[in-house]
């Protein structure tokens, strides 16, 4: 007999959780700062801002830059990212995991700091077509960790917070879920040190996609 799902809706962050892009994003932030003669953040500091909306992330990465130059910094980041984004792929095991969750009757969502244009580009893959029931990006709602992004997903899909699980690789993702009253699971293979997750009380921290898949099969 099939076990009824504990969570009707499982929402994933994108970069660093499903998509193997953390290192490239951090290097592109560094390159954009160097292009504008700003202090180049460390890889750790550049990775910390992943998950925020692009404008907010770059403000954290280059705090000394005059506000009127942030669009220029955004353009340089996009230049570097678009030059190499074709190299990026889903983490090994992510697609079978999503397919299995879908087959078990879960609704699937994405809550990401990417732009709508950026997310739609990667979701055009034939393998991902129809996989997600709803998605939200940072340029169409409030940036993480404000709860609006997750609240809108729960509202449009008609799922209560107690039946919703958020999966992400940053404290921004877990704080988003906490702020929205939803359960949360962290992954340690993305942008943030998983030791910073403890105070946000995730149900589980997965150290690989297969480990996440196993946990979701048993507890999702």
Secondary structure by P-SEA (a helix, b strand, c coil): ccccccccbbbbbccccccccaaaaaaaaaaaaaaaccccccaaaaaaaccccaaaaaaaacccccccaaaaaaaaaaaaaaacccccccccaaaaaaaaaaaabbbbbbbccccaaaaaaaacccccccccccccccccccccccaaaaaaaaaaaccccccbbbbbccaaaaaaaaaacccbbbbcccccccccccccccccccccaaaaaaaaaccc
